[in-house]
């Protein structure tokens, strides 16, 4: 029997719980959230998937759970993730971790997470899940025949430049095999705006990200209602991906249809692989931290400059 500790039972955490419910092997699953409302949402969504072979506990505090844990999944907002990881580690012996993005709100918080878990992150992964998705794996396989470097543009409206950039940065790092070597933030707007999630901030404008293989990623988020389109320019033509429509148009004229899979669908196979093999297709904590750090440093620089502040963290999640 495997033991799972799920920290955070809100919108995302409850989707993880739905995915865990579908795993065939018997699990002992503990869900922790200080909010009774969030725990109620999690219980309702668990009921939606029908009977499950697992045993469940719903708690308000990490300190109520002292048992060893095979896998801890942390879905809390970014501002408290380092503190939560430390709290979990001080109460339980944890074998493996899955951490949600944005990993933290500063490089120093990432350092604290690495200190607690271990800087190699060999038993910890960060959930930038396009690496898990069947469609995106097919897209990557098709790019193998199209040598880089690539010019990549991801442009649209309202897709969350500050909080979701890491998804696309990780996606391109995975596609190219390159490491992030620089971020140009001169195209960012000076006005930060309230995020869809209360208490956090968002940003519009452009960022340019350079990779070690020579590929360059342009991230552009604007006002309006334009769909978000991924354009990858290769030596043999352009690959255009419309994730919302589920269509990837390849340079050879063919199209590759697919979809962005829900967390409730991705969770089961991902967790089973970790429990059975001790591995996962997600980036390790070490790999993801190397992408997060320059992004967070750049966003914090913009935040402090435009808001005339000297904060140590950037208010994104």
DRENGU-46003 format. One line per field, with one value per residue (C-alpha): residue number from 1; residue in three letters; x, y, z. Coordinates in Angstrom, 2 decimals, m for minus. Last residue first. Layout:
resi <- [NUM_...]
resn <- [Ala_...]
east <- [X_...]
north <- [Y_...]
up <- [Z_...]
//
This chain:
resi <- [317_316_315_314_313_312_311_310_309_308_307_306_305_304_303_302_301_300_299_298_297_296_295_294_293_292_291_290_289_288_287_286_285_284_283_282_281_280_279_278_277_276_275_274_273_272_271_270_269_268_267_266_265_264_263_262_261_260_259_258_257_256_255_254_253_252_251_250_249_248_247_246_245_244_243_242_241_240_239_238_237_236_235_234_233_232_231_230_229_228_227_226_225_224_223_222_221_220_219_218_217_216_215_214_213_212_211_210_209_208_207_206_205_204_203_202_201_200_199_198_197_196_195_194_193_192_191_190_189_188_187_186_185_184_183_182_181_180_179_178_177_176_175_174_173_172_171_170_169_168_167_166_165_164_163_162_161_160_159_158_157_156_155_154_153_152_151_150_149_148_147_146_145_144_143_142_141_140_139_138_137_136_135_134_133_132_131_130_129_128_127_126_125_124_123_122_121_120_119_118_117_116_115_114_113_112_111_110_109_108_107_106_105_104_103_102_101_100_99_98_97_96_95_94_93_92_91_90_89_88_87_86_85_84_83_82_81_80_79_78_77_76_75_74_73_72_71_70_69_68_67_66_65_64_63_62_61_60_59_58_57_56_55_54_53_52_51_50_49_48_47_46_45_44_43_42_41_40_39_38_37_36_35_34_33_32_31_30_29_28_27_26_25_24_23_22_21_20_19_18_17_16_15_14_13_12_11_10_9_8_7_6_5_4_3_2_1]
resn <- [Unk_Unk_Unk_Unk_Unk_Unk_Unk_Unk_Unk_Unk_Unk_Unk_Unk_Unk_Unk_Unk_Unk_Unk_Unk_Unk_Unk_Unk_Unk_Unk_Unk_Unk_Unk_Unk_Unk_Unk_Unk_Unk_Unk_Unk_Unk_Unk_Unk_Unk_Unk_Unk_Unk_Unk_Unk_Unk_Unk_Unk_Unk_Unk_Unk_Unk_Unk_Unk_Unk_Unk_Unk_Unk_Unk_Unk_Unk_Unk_Unk_Unk_Unk_Unk_Unk_Unk_Unk_Unk_Unk_Unk_Unk_Unk_Unk_Unk_Unk_Unk_Unk_Unk_Unk_Unk_Unk_Unk_Unk_Unk_Unk_Unk_Unk_Unk_Unk_Unk_Unk_Unk_Unk_Unk_Unk_Unk_Unk_Unk_Unk_Unk_Unk_Unk_Unk_Unk_Unk_Unk_Unk_Unk_Unk_Unk_Unk_Unk_Unk_Unk_Unk_Unk_Unk_Unk_Unk_Unk_Unk_Unk_Unk_Unk_Unk_Unk_Unk_Unk_Unk_Unk_Unk_Unk_Unk_Unk_Unk_Unk_Unk_Unk_Unk_Unk_Unk_Unk_Unk_Unk_Unk_Unk_Unk_Unk_Unk_Unk_Unk_Unk_Unk_Unk_Unk_Unk_Unk_Unk_Unk_Unk_Unk_Unk_Unk_Unk_Unk_Unk_Unk_Unk_Unk_Unk_Unk_Unk_Unk_Unk_Unk_Unk_Unk_Unk_Unk_Unk_Unk_Unk_Unk_Unk_Unk_Unk_Unk_Unk_Unk_Unk_Unk_Unk_Unk_Unk_Unk_Unk_Unk_Unk_Unk_Unk_Unk_Unk_Unk_Unk_Unk_Unk_Unk_Unk_Unk_Unk_Unk_Unk_Unk_Unk_Unk_Unk_Unk_Unk_Unk_Unk_Unk_Unk_Unk_Unk_Unk_Unk_Unk_Unk_Unk_Unk_Unk_Unk_Unk_Unk_Unk_Unk_Unk_Unk_Unk_Unk_Unk_Unk_Unk_Unk_Unk_Unk_Unk_Unk_Unk_Unk_Unk_Unk_Unk_Unk_Unk_Unk_Unk_Unk_Unk_Unk_Unk_Unk_Unk_Unk_Unk_Unk_Unk_Unk_Unk_Unk_Unk_Unk_Unk_Unk_Unk_Unk_Unk_Unk_Unk_Unk_Unk_Unk_Unk_Unk_Unk_Unk_Unk_Unk_Unk_Unk_Unk_Unk_Unk_Unk_Unk_Unk_Unk_Unk_Unk_Unk_Unk_Unk_Unk_Unk_Unk_Unk_Unk_Unk_Unk_Unk_Unk_Unk_Unk_Unk_Unk_Unk_Unk]
east <- [1.41_2.82_3.70_7.47_9.58_12.35_10.61_12.52_9.72_9.28_6.42_8.06_11.57_10.59_8.24_10.61_13.51_11.20_10.11_13.71_14.85_11.79_12.52_16.26_15.53_12.64_14.54_17.43_14.91_13.08_16.11_17.06_13.47_13.34_11.47_8.36_8.72_8.78_10.95_10.91_9.79_6.59_5.52_6.78_5.26_1.94_1.94_2.37_m0.16_m2.82_m2.12_m2.43_m6.19_m7.23_m4.65_m6.55_m4.99_m4.15_m5.49_m4.61_m4.64_m1.49_m1.81_0.17_1.54_5.21_5.85_3.36_0.01_m0.81_m4.52_m6.27_m8.42_m7.30_m3.75_m3.35_0.11_1.90_5.02_6.81_9.21_12.26_14.93_12.46_10.02_7.92_4.66_2.53_m0.84_m2.85_m6.21_m6.78_m9.33_m8.02_m5.00_m1.64_0.66_3.83_6.49_9.31_11.51_14.95_16.87_20.64_21.36_22.07_18.62_17.57_14.30_12.66_9.85_6.89_4.03_1.44_1.79_m0.06_m0.38_m1.54_m3.94_m7.00_m6.39_m7.48_m4.39_m4.53_m2.57_1.05_1.67_5.19_4.71_7.32_9.32_12.61_12.44_15.28_15.97_19.23_20.97_18.14_19.40_18.85_17.35_15.27_11.79_12.28_13.70_10.81_8.20_9.98_9.86_6.24_5.07_7.34_5.54_2.30_2.37_3.88_2.50_m0.99_m2.89_m4.88_m4.29_m2.14_1.41_3.88_6.70_9.51_12.55_14.24_17.87_17.25_17.09_13.68_13.49_13.35_10.52_8.05_8.93_8.34_4.88_4.06_5.19_2.99_m0.04_0.57_0.95_3.51_6.12_3.27_2.94_5.01_4.55_7.88_9.63_11.34_13.21_16.44_16.08_19.86_19.70_18.06_14.46_14.97_17.90_16.28_13.11_15.20_17.12_13.82_12.75_15.97_15.30_12.02_8.24_8.21_7.72_5.24_4.47_3.31_5.62_5.67_7.73_9.30_10.30_8.93_9.60_6.95_6.64_9.75_9.63_6.00_6.71_9.74_7.73_4.94_7.34_8.83_5.36_3.92_4.05_3.68_0.07_m0.42_m0.41_2.20_2.11_3.92_4.80_5.80_4.93_5.96_3.22_3.12_m0.12_m1.91_1.03_0.16_m3.02_m6.66_m7.08_m9.03_m8.24_m8.89_m8.59_m8.42_m10.50_m12.56_m16.29_m17.44_m15.49_m17.88_m17.54_m13.89_m15.01_m17.41_m14.77_m12.25_m14.76_m15.48_m11.77_m11.57_m14.45_m12.91_m9.86_m6.60_m5.91_m4.45_m5.49_m4.21_m4.37_m3.65_m3.49_m4.72_m3.45_m5.80_m5.27_m8.50_m8.86_m5.42_m6.67_m9.68_m7.39_m5.15_m8.24_m9.08_m5.60_m6.07_m9.30_m8.58_m7.38_m3.82_m1.20_m1.75_0.08_0.12_0.90_1.33_0.00]
north <- [32.41_35.92_38.62_38.96_38.44_40.41_43.75_46.99_49.10_51.80_49.89_49.81_49.04_46.65_44.64_44.62_43.31_40.77_39.55_39.17_37.35_35.07_34.13_33.70_31.36_29.35_27.73_26.40_25.51_23.32_21.18_20.79_20.07_17.39_18.04_15.87_12.48_10.64_8.12_5.96_3.01_1.72_4.60_7.30_5.64_5.19_8.87_10.02_7.51_8.71_12.45_13.12_12.61_14.73_17.31_17.75_16.93_19.61_18.12_16.41_16.77_16.65_18.38_17.61_20.31_19.34_22.24_20.77_22.31_21.45_21.45_21.00_24.13_25.54_24.33_26.11_24.99_26.26_24.53_26.68_25.68_23.58_25.46_25.78_28.47_27.38_29.30_28.76_30.51_31.99_33.21_36.98_38.31_41.71_43.02_41.50_38.61_37.97_35.36_35.27_32.18_32.01_28.92_29.19_25.81_27.54_29.10_32.74_34.06_37.25_38.72_40.71_42.76_42.18_41.43_39.76_40.26_38.22_38.82_37.28_34.80_36.26_38.42_42.13_44.24_45.33_48.50_48.96_46.83_44.23_44.63_45.38_42.03_40.25_36.81_34.87_31.48_28.95_25.45_23.65_20.22_21.83_20.46_20.15_23.67_24.85_23.26_24.47_28.06_27.53_26.35_28.86_31.69_30.76_32.98_36.15_36.03_34.93_33.82_37.04_37.62_35.79_35.12_32.28_32.78_30.33_30.80_27.44_26.31_23.76_20.62_19.48_15.66_15.66_18.20_15.44_13.59_16.78_17.21_13.59_14.15_17.24_15.19_12.46_14.92_14.26_16.82_19.34_18.93_21.69_20.03_20.20_16.96_15.69_12.48_13.43_17.06_17.35_20.22_18.10_18.36_20.88_22.76_22.68_24.27_26.93_27.67_28.03_30.57_32.50_32.55_34.31_33.82_30.02_26.99_28.72_25.84_22.85_20.52_16.73_15.04_11.68_9.61_11.88_11.32_13.42_16.33_18.45_17.64_18.75_22.07_22.74_22.02_24.25_27.13_26.90_26.75_29.74_32.45_29.97_29.01_25.47_22.39_20.30_16.57_14.33_10.81_7.68_9.29_8.22_8.94_12.14_13.68_16.03_18.45_19.07_20.78_20.91_17.20_15.02_11.29_8.85_5.08_3.89_1.43_4.23_4.48_7.26_9.95_12.73_11.79_12.90_16.21_16.73_15.71_18.13_20.98_20.28_20.28_23.69_25.01_23.53_25.67_24.74_22.14_18.64_15.55_12.16_9.27_5.64_3.89_0.56_m0.14_0.72_4.48_6.28_8.08_9.67_11.51_12.90_13.98_15.84_17.66_18.56_20.01_22.26_23.94_23.80_20.87_21.90_19.49_15.96_13.26_9.89_6.50_3.43_0.00]
up <- [m7.87_m8.23_m5.69_m6.37_m3.25_m1.52_m1.89_m2.52_m3.94_m6.56_m8.24_m11.66_m10.42_m7.64_m9.85_m12.84_m10.75_m9.11_m12.54_m13.69_m10.54_m10.71_m14.32_m13.73_m10.78_m12.24_m15.12_m13.00_m10.28_m12.80_m13.51_m9.82_m8.77_m11.43_m14.65_m15.10_m16.79_m13.45_m11.63_m8.52_m10.62_m9.02_m6.77_m9.14_m12.20_m10.39_m9.43_m13.03_m14.40_m11.91_m12.00_m15.72_m16.04_m13.03_m14.11_m17.35_m20.72_m23.25_m26.44_m29.70_m33.47_m35.57_m38.92_m42.03_m44.32_m43.98_m41.57_m39.05_m38.10_m34.48_m33.66_m30.30_m30.64_m27.29_m27.88_m31.20_m32.30_m35.41_m36.73_m39.29_m42.05_m42.75_m40.78_m37.90_m36.77_m33.79_m33.37_m30.24_m30.35_m27.46_m28.68_m28.90_m26.39_m25.42_m23.52_m24.34_m23.45_m25.42_m24.68_m27.24_m27.05_m28.62_m29.70_m29.88_m28.21_m24.89_m24.67_m24.84_m23.38_m24.66_m22.55_m23.80_m22.36_m19.65_m15.93_m13.11_m9.36_m6.35_m3.47_m5.10_m7.90_m11.22_m10.84_m10.09_m12.61_m12.87_m14.84_m16.20_m19.29_m20.15_m23.37_m21.63_m19.82_m21.65_m20.12_m20.42_m20.47_m20.15_m20.89_m24.17_m24.80_m27.54_m26.86_m23.08_m22.75_m24.94_m22.66_m19.51_m20.74_m21.75_m18.34_m16.59_m18.34_m16.54_m13.42_m14.84_m18.39_m17.38_m20.48_m20.80_m24.48_m26.99_m28.09_m27.73_m30.19_m30.84_m33.05_m33.22_m33.20_m34.42_m36.55_m37.80_m37.69_m33.88_m34.12_m34.96_m31.74_m29.74_m31.27_m30.42_m26.82_m26.74_m27.79_m25.21_m22.32_m19.60_m20.68_m20.96_m17.21_m15.61_m12.25_m10.45_m9.45_m6.32_m5.55_m7.31_m6.22_m6.30_m3.80_m1.11_0.06_2.85_1.32_m2.11_m0.73_1.05_m2.15_m3.97_m1.34_m1.95_m5.68_m5.06_m5.21_m5.19_m7.45_m9.72_m10.06_m8.10_m6.22_m6.48_m3.78_m2.96_0.11_2.83_6.54_8.25_10.70_10.03_6.33_6.08_7.79_5.58_2.44_3.76_4.47_0.98_m0.55_1.31_m1.37_m4.24_m3.55_m2.19_m4.43_m2.56_m3.40_m0.90_m2.00_m0.08_3.28_6.78_9.35_11.45_10.17_12.59_12.40_8.76_9.88_8.81_8.07_5.64_5.77_2.95_2.46_m1.14_m3.15_m4.74_m5.41_m7.74_m9.59_m8.54_m4.84_m4.91_m6.35_m3.43_m0.88_m2.38_m2.36_1.32_2.12_0.45_2.57_5.73_5.03_6.77_4.07_4.38_2.40_3.54_1.09_2.03_m1.30_m2.66_m6.17_m9.05_m9.26_m10.14_m6.81_m7.26_m10.34_m8.50_m5.67_m8.09_m9.30_m5.68_m5.27_m8.27_m7.17_m3.45_m1.38_m0.59_0.76_m0.55_1.43_m0.32_1.23_m0.93_0.00]
//
